[in-house]
Amino acid sequence: MPRQRQHAPGRALRSGVSAFRVWTWCMRLLLTLTTVTLASYGIYEMYAVLNRSITVLQWVFLALFSINFAWISFAGAQALFGFLLLMARDLRGRRQLHDQLPVIQTAVLVPVYNEEPVRVAAAIAAMANSLAESAPGKFSFFILSDSNNASAWLTEEQAFSRLAANSDEQCPVYYRHRRDNSERKAGNISDWVMRWGGGYEAMLVLDADSVMGPDTMIELARRLEAEPGLGLLQTVPSIVWGKTLYARLQQFANRLYGPIFSHGLSIWHGEGSNFWGHNAIIRTTAFADSAHLPILKGEAPFGGHVISHDFIEAALLRRNGWGVKLATDLNESYEEPPPSITDVMVRDRRWCQGNLQHARFLFARGLAMTSRLHIFSGIMAYLSAVFWLLLVVTGLLLAVQADITRPEYFTQPSLFPTWPVFDSERAINLFIVSMVIVLLPKFLGWCSAIINLRRCFRYGGPLLVTLSVLVETLLSALIAPIMMLAQSRMVWEIFTGGDSGWKPQRRDDGSISFTDAWLRHRWHIVVGVLISGLTYYLHYDLFLWTLPVTAGLMSSALLSWISGKRGPGQILQRIGILRTPEEKRPCKTLTDVHQRLTGARSAETALTPTLAALMSDPALRAWHCAQLPDTVADHADFNAAQVLAKAKAERTTAIDTLEAWLTPAETMALLQDPNLIQSVASRSSNNLPTR
């Protein structure tokens, strides 16, 4: 599996010219013309509003406005064409899935990193059992653990050893824990490819919170098999099981507006689509030959290992001639949302660094234009927050300047004064157009439900879906300025050398205390109060114009506190607000996962993440040791944690005493040494009293 270079010559697509490629190019041209037309209109109108006699500060404002307006124009044009494509597919009906089973062998990879193993095991058991019935002998599951916490490792071994032992031979489940989790998730997948990838033509990559229906998984394998030039096929995951208010907001927006955006993306992606890191199938040989990520020169945050692997892996596949497609017609592909605003900020900090690091690839030799656009879009996902913030600040500076500066009526020798002109009517019209473009995806999502009665009643009917859109729009508008400041700070931290690290995600509960919410958002509140005070002092109308931004900032602590709680989300769920189709009629796989998870949590005794549990269970201990490498470390290496763990283990036979003595690093070192494990087990088997 050769490591790729940042710059390398590109190859033509293996698939050759087709009607699909011609249609894609036509749609790209149409999308470009629409975007340019909208952006040109907005920029010209703003130039006219400024009356063509522009100061330096106004030029800055116009430049920032142009960037922001062009960006929303691109998103609005995508939404418009996505809506039209979705309606066309509704009219002609969904594409029928084939009954024929694929011939190829597919490995389903589930990378985990300090996750709750019970929920992961429930999802894998449901998917594996359904595949054993639907496609016997065609799929195998691999749980790829990168957990670096001893408690998480011990807990997942207890859960996954039972899962592996009870799995059907027609769809077996395997577990592997990686000793060195270098290169994070990308390294985890690459390690599997190099060790086991030769036995499988395809790998279906999931996340720890992913669930997919058997028909979708089988169809993915069949389509990959049917197109020899296809390297990756990405599904569009739907969000499910949101419990907190924030999670339910994301879930509703994903289900109602998501199809509009995904169909809009598909019209220009063609065979140069993107990889979102999970819920996608990849041709193993294509990945092995093309997608082993390069190591960038320099230090983090812009150098070293590639943090966000997915975009670059898709770009490298496409550079080597492999097609990358987006399957918008496949259902039963699911993931779970972050439970709170603070959890999104933690995740976004890592994503922001990864996306900004991609700037190193933006002009890399050999990449397709669509790959460059994916990379640029990922960068703009976070830089757009900075441009929006700068636009707000520049607008405030212009307002202050207008308040404290006396206008010059005689700028040149003349008998007649030059009166300051500001075209307020044109400014209001431009504001209305801007809001229409921003809200267009939400309106089109609402239309897609209203004009399709079957879809409409899956969201609760016309009244409930309308109320849900209004609630989601209002709360999203309040949250948006909070994320603007948070993401702007992330960008600043990254450009000043800050590294994100790798933190595990919370999947379920996002609740925090109000004190914690206040501490996390205190600067957002301060900024909101300062802007409100300044605009109120300058002009009451200006205060009202900025209220959509300042209201969210001033209420940020309250919003964060409430939106991370289950109570408000459950209240809205009971009355049908923010309802999604899977809540009313979940598919068989989701029902099976939920039942297994409920049963496991209610009937099964709690998993015990302790050394005592490992030492007292010979079968589990043997299973643990069998997975460890034969040699712990090279003799030339000095592992201080291992030496200290061994010394402490020799000083006591009481497991609880040993656990109290060991540091987290020493516990991990002990768990990675099969000889030391057997020594501790034999010494503690004498049942000496603990001390």
Backbone hydrogen bonds, N-H to C=O, Kabsch-Sander energy under -0.5 kcal/mol:
donor,donor_aa,acceptor,acceptor_aa,energy
4,Q,292,H,-3.1
8,A,365,R,-1.6
11,R,319,R,-2.7
14,R,321,G,-2.4
16,G,13,L,-0.6
22,V,18,S,-1.8
23,W,19,A,-2.6
24,T,20,F,-2.3
25,W,21,R,-2.1
26,C,22,V,-2.1
27,M,23,W,-2.3
28,R,24,T,-2.4
29,L,25,W,-2.1
30,L,26,C,-2.2
31,L,27,M,-2.8
32,T,28,R,-2.4
33,L,29,L,-2.4
34,T,30,L,-2.2
35,T,31,L,-2.5
36,V,32,T,-2.8
37,T,33,L,-2.4
38,L,34,T,-2.5
39,A,35,T,-2.8
40,S,36,V,-2.7
41,Y,37,T,-2.2
42,G,38,L,-2.3
43,I,39,A,-2.5
44,Y,40,S,-2.5
45,E,41,Y,-2.5
46,M,42,G,-2.1
47,Y,43,I,-2.2
48,A,44,Y,-2.4
49,V,45,E,-2.4
50,L,46,M,-1.9
51,N,48,A,-1.6
52,R,47,Y,-1.7
53,S,50,L,-0.7
54,I,52,R,-0.8
59,W,55,T,-2.1
60,V,56,V,-2.0
61,F,57,L,-2.2
62,L,58,Q,-2.7
63,A,59,W,-2.5
64,L,60,V,-2.4
65,F,61,F,-2.7
66,S,62,L,-2.5
67,I,63,A,-2.0
68,N,64,L,-2.3
69,F,65,F,-3.2
70,A,66,S,-2.4
71,W,67,I,-1.8
72,I,68,N,-2.2
73,S,69,F,-2.0
74,F,70,A,-1.9
75,A,71,W,-1.9
76,G,72,I,-2.7
77,A,73,S,-2.6
78,Q,74,F,-2.1
79,A,75,A,-2.2
80,L,76,G,-2.2
81,F,77,A,-2.3
82,G,78,Q,-2.6
83,F,79,A,-2.4
84,L,80,L,-2.0
85,L,81,F,-2.3
86,L,82,G,-2.4
87,M,83,F,-2.5
88,A,84,L,-2.1
89,R,85,L,-2.2
90,D,86,L,-1.9
91,L,87,M,-1.9
92,R,88,A,-1.8
93,G,89,R,-1.2
106,T,138,K,-2.6
107,A,202,A,-2.5
108,V,140,S,-3.7
109,L,107,A,-0.7
109,L,204,L,-2.1
110,V,142,F,-2.9
112,V,144,L,-2.3
120,V,116,E,-1.2
121,A,117,P,-3.0
122,A,118,V,-2.1
123,A,119,R,-1.9
124,I,120,V,-2.4
125,A,121,A,-2.7
126,A,122,A,-2.0
127,M,123,A,-2.3
128,A,124,I,-3.2
129,N,125,A,-2.3
130,S,126,A,-1.8
131,L,127,M,-2.1
132,A,128,A,-2.2
133,E,129,N,-1.2
134,S,130,S,-2.6
135,A,131,L,-2.9
137,G,170,Q,-2.4
138,K,135,A,-1.8
139,F,170,Q,-0.6
140,S,106,T,-1.6
141,F,172,P,-2.9
142,F,108,V,-2.9
143,I,174,Y,-3.1
144,L,110,V,-1.6
144,L,142,F,-0.7
145,S,143,I,-0.8
145,S,176,R,-3.3
146,D,112,V,-2.8
153,W,149,N,-2.5
154,L,150,A,-2.7
155,T,151,S,-2.4
156,E,152,A,-2.5
157,E,153,W,-1.9
158,Q,154,L,-1.7
159,A,155,T,-2.0
160,F,156,E,-3.2
161,S,157,E,-2.0
162,R,158,Q,-1.0
163,L,159,A,-1.7
164,A,160,F,-2.7
165,A,161,S,-2.1
166,N,162,R,-2.1
167,S,163,L,-0.5
167,S,164,A,-0.7
171,C,168,D,-1.9
174,Y,141,F,-2.6
176,R,143,I,-2.6
178,R,145,S,-2.7
178,R,176,R,-0.5
181,N,179,R,-0.6
182,S,180,D,-1.2
184,R,181,N,-1.2
186,A,183,E,-0.8
187,G,183,E,-1.6
188,N,184,R,-1.9
189,I,185,K,-2.4
190,S,186,A,-2.5
191,D,187,G,-2.2
192,W,188,N,-1.5
193,V,189,I,-2.4
194,M,190,S,-2.4
195,R,191,D,-1.6
196,W,192,W,-3.4
197,G,192,W,-1.2
197,G,193,V,-0.8
199,G,196,W,-1.8
200,Y,197,G,-1.7
201,E,105,Q,-1.0
202,A,105,Q,-1.8
203,M,282,I,-2.5
204,L,107,A,-3.1
205,V,203,M,-0.7
205,V,280,A,-2.4
206,L,109,L,-2.9
210,S,207,D,-1.6
211,V,334,Y,-1.5
213,G,332,E,-2.5
217,M,213,G,-2.0
218,I,214,P,-2.6
219,E,215,D,-2.3
220,L,216,T,-2.2
221,A,217,M,-1.9
222,R,218,I,-2.4
223,R,219,E,-2.7
224,L,220,L,-2.2
225,E,221,A,-2.1
226,A,222,R,-2.1
227,E,223,R,-1.3
230,L,227,E,-1.9
231,G,323,G,-3.0
232,L,323,G,-1.6
233,L,281,I,-2.5
234,Q,325,K,-2.8
235,T,279,N,-1.9
236,V,327,A,-0.6
238,S,333,S,-3.4
240,V,335,E,-2.2
245,L,565,K,-1.6
246,Y,563,S,-3.1
247,A,339,P,-0.6
248,R,244,T,-2.3
249,L,245,L,-1.9
250,Q,246,Y,-2.2
251,Q,247,A,-2.4
252,F,248,R,-2.5
253,A,249,L,-2.4
254,N,250,Q,-2.5
255,R,251,Q,-2.0
256,L,252,F,-2.6
257,Y,253,A,-2.1
258,G,253,A,-1.1
260,I,257,Y,-0.6
261,F,257,Y,-1.9
262,S,258,G,-3.1
263,H,259,P,-2.1
264,G,260,I,-1.8
265,L,261,F,-2.5
266,S,262,S,-2.1
267,I,263,H,-1.1
268,W,264,G,-0.5
268,W,265,L,-1.2
269,H,265,L,-1.8
270,G,266,S,-1.2
272,G,269,H,-2.4
273,S,324,V,-3.3
279,N,205,V,-1.8
280,A,205,V,-1.4
281,I,233,L,-2.2
282,I,203,M,-2.6
283,R,231,G,-2.8
284,T,201,E,-2.0
284,T,282,I,-0.5
287,F,283,R,-2.4
288,A,284,T,-2.7
289,D,285,T,-2.3
290,S,286,A,-1.8
291,A,287,F,-2.5
292,H,2,P,-0.5
293,L,291,A,-0.9
296,L,294,P,-0.6
296,L,304,G,-2.6
302,F,299,E,-0.8
303,G,299,E,-2.1
304,G,296,L,-2.2
309,H,307,I,-1.1
312,I,308,S,-0.6
313,E,309,H,-2.5
314,A,310,D,-2.2
315,A,311,F,-2.1
316,L,312,I,-2.6
317,L,313,E,-2.2
318,R,314,A,-2.4
319,R,315,A,-2.2
320,N,316,L,-1.5
321,G,318,R,-1.6
322,W,317,L,-2.3
323,G,229,G,-2.9
324,V,271,E,-2.2
325,K,232,L,-2.4
327,A,234,Q,-3.3
327,A,325,K,-0.5
328,T,326,L,-1.0
330,L,327,A,-0.6
331,N,329,D,-0.5
334,Y,211,V,-2.9
335,E,238,S,-2.1
344,V,340,S,-1.8
345,M,341,I,-2.1
346,V,342,T,-1.8
347,R,343,D,-2.2
348,D,344,V,-3.4
349,R,345,M,-1.8
350,R,346,V,-1.1
351,W,347,R,-2.4
352,C,348,D,-3.4
353,Q,349,R,-1.7
354,G,350,R,-2.3
355,N,351,W,-3.1
356,L,352,C,-2.5
357,Q,353,Q,-2.1
358,H,354,G,-1.0
359,A,356,L,-1.6
360,R,357,Q,-2.0
361,F,358,H,-2.4
362,L,358,H,-0.7
362,L,359,A,-0.6
364,A,361,F,-1.8
367,L,364,A,-1.2
372,R,368,A,-1.9
373,L,369,M,-2.1
374,H,370,T,-2.2
375,I,371,S,-2.2
376,F,372,R,-2.7
377,S,373,L,-2.7
378,G,374,H,-2.2
379,I,375,I,-2.0
380,M,376,F,-2.8
381,A,377,S,-1.5
382,Y,379,I,-1.4
383,L,379,I,-2.4
384,S,380,M,-2.2
385,A,382,Y,-0.7
386,V,382,Y,-0.9
387,F,383,L,-2.4
388,W,384,S,-2.3
389,L,385,A,-2.4
390,L,386,V,-2.8
391,L,387,F,-2.0
392,V,388,W,-2.3
393,V,389,L,-2.6
394,T,390,L,-2.8
395,G,391,L,-2.4
396,L,392,V,-2.1
397,L,393,V,-2.3
398,L,394,T,-2.3
399,A,395,G,-1.9
400,V,396,L,-2.5
401,Q,397,L,-2.8
402,A,398,L,-2.4
403,D,399,A,-1.4
404,I,400,V,-2.1
405,T,401,Q,-1.8
409,Y,407,P,-0.7
418,T,409,Y,-3.9
419,W,417,P,-0.7
423,D,49,V,-0.9
424,S,422,F,-1.7
427,A,423,D,-1.9
428,I,424,S,-2.4
429,N,425,E,-2.2
430,L,426,R,-2.3
431,F,427,A,-2.2
432,I,428,I,-2.4
433,V,429,N,-2.4
434,S,430,L,-2.5
435,M,431,F,-2.4
436,V,432,I,-2.3
437,I,433,V,-2.3
438,V,434,S,-2.4
439,L,435,M,-2.7
440,L,436,V,-1.0
443,F,439,L,-2.4
444,L,440,L,-3.0
445,G,441,P,-2.2
446,W,442,K,-2.3
447,C,443,F,-2.6
448,S,444,L,-2.5
449,A,445,G,-1.1
450,I,446,W,-2.6
451,I,447,C,-2.5
452,N,449,A,-0.7
453,L,451,I,-0.6
456,C,449,A,-0.6
456,C,452,N,-2.9
457,F,453,L,-2.4
458,R,454,R,-0.7
458,R,455,R,-0.6
459,Y,455,R,-0.7
459,Y,456,C,-1.3
460,G,457,F,-0.8
461,G,456,C,-2.1
465,V,461,G,-2.6
466,T,462,P,-1.8
467,L,463,L,-2.5
468,S,464,L,-2.5
469,V,465,V,-2.0
470,L,466,T,-2.1
471,V,467,L,-2.6
472,E,468,S,-2.8
473,T,469,V,-2.5
474,L,470,L,-2.4
475,L,471,V,-2.5
476,S,472,E,-2.4
477,A,473,T,-2.0
478,L,474,L,-1.6
479,I,475,L,-2.1
480,A,476,S,-2.1
482,I,478,L,-0.5
482,I,479,I,-0.5
483,M,479,I,-2.1
484,M,480,A,-2.1
485,L,481,P,-2.0
486,A,482,I,-2.4
487,Q,483,M,-3.0
488,S,484,M,-1.9
489,R,485,L,-2.2
490,M,486,A,-2.0
491,V,487,Q,-2.4
492,W,488,S,-2.1
493,E,489,R,-2.8
494,I,490,M,-2.4
495,F,491,V,-2.5
496,T,492,W,-1.3
497,G,494,I,-1.7
498,G,493,E,-3.2
510,G,564,G,-0.7
517,A,513,S,-2.4
518,W,514,F,-2.6
519,L,515,T,-2.3
520,R,516,D,-2.4
521,H,517,A,-1.8
522,R,518,W,-0.8
525,I,521,H,-2.1
526,V,522,R,-2.2
527,V,523,W,-2.4
528,G,524,H,-2.3
529,V,525,I,-2.6
530,L,526,V,-2.5
531,I,527,V,-2.5
532,S,528,G,-2.2
533,G,529,V,-2.7
534,L,530,L,-2.5
535,T,531,I,-2.6
536,Y,532,S,-2.3
537,Y,533,G,-1.9
538,L,534,L,-2.2
539,H,535,T,-2.8
543,F,535,T,-0.6
543,F,539,H,-1.9
544,L,540,Y,-1.9
545,W,541,D,-2.2
546,T,542,L,-1.9
547,L,543,F,-0.5
547,L,544,L,-0.7
549,V,546,T,-1.2
550,T,546,T,-2.5
551,A,547,L,-2.9
552,G,548,P,-0.5
553,L,549,V,-1.5
554,M,550,T,-2.9
555,S,551,A,-1.5
556,S,553,L,-1.4
559,L,555,S,-2.9
560,S,556,S,-2.8
561,W,557,A,-2.4
562,I,558,L,-2.7
563,S,559,L,-2.9
564,G,560,S,-1.0
565,K,562,I,-1.7
569,G,565,K,-0.7
570,Q,566,R,-2.8
571,I,567,G,-2.2
572,L,568,P,-2.1
573,Q,569,G,-1.9
574,R,570,Q,-2.1
575,I,571,I,-1.5
576,G,572,L,-0.6
576,G,573,Q,-0.8
577,I,572,L,-2.1
579,R,576,G,-1.0
583,E,580,T,-1.3
584,K,580,T,-1.1
585,R,581,P,-2.7
591,T,587,C,-2.1
592,D,588,K,-2.4
593,V,589,T,-2.5
594,H,590,L,-2.5
595,Q,591,T,-2.4
596,R,592,D,-2.4
597,L,593,V,-2.6
598,T,594,H,-2.6
599,G,595,Q,-2.5
600,A,596,R,-2.6
601,R,597,L,-2.1
602,S,598,T,-1.8
603,A,599,G,-2.6
604,E,599,G,-0.6
604,E,600,A,-1.0
610,T,608,T,-2.0
614,L,610,T,-1.3
615,M,611,L,-2.9
616,S,612,A,-2.0
617,D,614,L,-0.9
621,R,617,D,-2.7
622,A,618,P,-2.6
623,W,619,A,-2.2
624,H,620,L,-2.5
625,C,621,R,-2.6
626,A,622,A,-2.1
627,Q,623,W,-0.7
627,Q,624,H,-0.8
628,L,625,C,-1.1
637,D,634,D,-1.7
639,N,637,D,-0.5
640,A,638,F,-0.9
643,V,639,N,-2.2
644,L,640,A,-2.6
645,A,641,A,-2.4
646,K,642,Q,-2.3
647,A,643,V,-2.2
648,K,644,L,-2.6
649,A,645,A,-2.3
650,E,646,K,-1.6
651,R,648,K,-1.1
652,T,649,A,-0.8
655,I,653,T,-0.6
658,L,654,A,-2.3
659,E,655,I,-2.8
660,A,656,D,-1.6
661,W,657,T,-1.7
662,L,658,L,-2.1
667,T,663,T,-2.5
668,M,664,P,-2.1
669,A,665,A,-2.0
670,L,666,E,-2.3
671,L,667,T,-2.3
672,Q,668,M,-1.1
673,D,670,L,-1.6
677,I,673,D,-2.2
678,Q,674,P,-2.3
679,S,675,N,-2.0
680,V,676,L,-2.6
681,A,677,I,-2.6
682,S,678,Q,-2.3
683,R,679,S,-2.2
684,S,680,V,-2.3
685,S,681,A,-0.8
686,N,683,R,-0.8
687,N,684,S,-1.2
